[in-house]
Every structure is written in structure tokens, then in C-alpha cells.
Amino acid sequence: MAIIDIAGDQEETLGTADDIREEVVLDIMQQEIVGSMVKIEFETSMGLCTGYYLSTELGHEEINLEAESFERLRQLFPACNGAFVHPRNRDWVEVSLAEVTGGLPEYKIYMRIVTGGIV
């Protein structure tokens, strides 16, 4: 009968309870506050899109997309005229279209980084 050393290899991969606590604290620190600048990324079928928005109390903030990201959205949706943080679910991006034929396209936010506030 062979003895399998489970803890030896997996300990490095899984981490410790202290590692998990640190991740939770970092996640809490990334919460948006009104006036903070937020960088987001979301993935489309043509690649990753990156943009920034200023967090407000009203929600549905306009995302200032990088030029390449805006071009990707224009290739996917020729009537695209911008993107916004979804008004009811801040984990999603809503693509604004000049001509709406049904619902608006939406993408799940892949990464969100709070970069700072208004100076």
C-alpha cells in the first residue's frame, strides 16, 4: 500500500487561513466610494475592453473607454455610442446603441480597480 502526501504539494497552492483573511481585507478596501476613479475591464468576443468612470451617487456612470476598446465595441455593434455601468447591477457594463432593436448588450465586469478620488 502506498502513502500519498496530500499536504506537501497542495499547501503551497491552497494557502493558509491567514492568506484568505488578507484577500478578504483587500477586497473590502476596493469598495467604491462617491468621487473615486474606477478602472474596469470586461471581455468581449473580440478581446478585452478597458475604461474608467467616476463613481457617483446616482449610478449608471458613463465609462470613458480607451480608444482601442471603443473600436472593438464599434466593430461588434456599429451603432455603439458608448458604455455605462449597469443601473441596477454594478457588476455589469451596458453598451449604449444609437439604434435599439431589442435589449442593450451587456458584459460582466472582469476586473475593477479603485484608483483614487477627485483631486
N, C-alpha and C positions, 0 to 999 in steps of 0.2 A: 504494500500500500504506500502511495506517495503522499508527502505532506506539501500542501500548497501554501505559500506565504502571500496572503492577500494584502496585509497591511503594508508590506515592504514597498511594492510598486505603486499602490494606489494612494498612499498617504500624501505623496507629493502632488498628485493630480487632484484629489478631493480637498486638500487643505485642512485647516483646523477650525474649531469653533471661533477662535479669535479672528481668523481671516474672514469668516462670514460676517461677524459683527462689524468689521471695518467696511465691508462692502455696503452694508445697510446704512451706516453712517454717511458714507459718501453719496449714496443715493438720496438721502434726506437733504444733504447740502445742495443738491442740484435742483431743488424746487424753485419754480419761477416766483418772482415777486414783481409787483407792478413796477414798471420802469426798467426792468432788466432786459438786456440784449440777449437773444437766444439764437444759437446756431442749430439748424436741423439738417438732417439728411433723410431722404426717402428714395426707395428704389423703384424704378420703372422697368418696363421690358427693354428699354434702350440704354439703361445704365442708371447710375446714382445721380440724384439731383441734390444740390446744396443751396441753402438760403438762410436768411436772417430775418428776425422780426423783433419788434419792441413789444414786450408784454404789457397789456393794458387791462383795466378792469372790465371793459366791455366784451373782450374776446373777439373772435373772428378777425384776428390781426392779418394784415397783408404781409406776405412773405416776399422779401427782396431777394429774388433768385439770382444766382451767378449767371453770367451770360451763356455759358455752355449748358447750364441746366434749363434755362428758358428755351434755348434752341431745341433741346431734347423734347420738351413738352410741346413745342410748336410742331415738331415732326410727328409726334403721336396724335396731337389734336390741333389741326391747322387754325381753328377758331379760338385757341387759347389766348387769353389776355391777362393771365396772372394766376397766382395761387394764394390761398388763405388758410389759416388754421381753422379746422372744422368748428363751427359754432357750438356744437353740443358735445363733441368728443375731441379733446385736445391732443389725443394720440394719433389723429388723422389729419391729412392735408386735403383740401378741397381745391380742385382745379377749376378756375373760372373760365367760362366759354362765352364768346360773343353771341353764338347761336346755340341755344339749348334745345336739343331734340328729345331729351328724356331727363334722366338724372345727371348730376355732375360727377365727373370722375373723381375718385378718392384714392389716396395712398396712405398706408400706415407709416408713421414716422419711425425710421430705422434707428436714428441717434438724435439725442437732444443734449446740447451743452449750454448752460447758462454762462455767458461770457462776461457779464458785468452790467452796470447800470448806466443811467444817463449822467453825463459829466456836466 
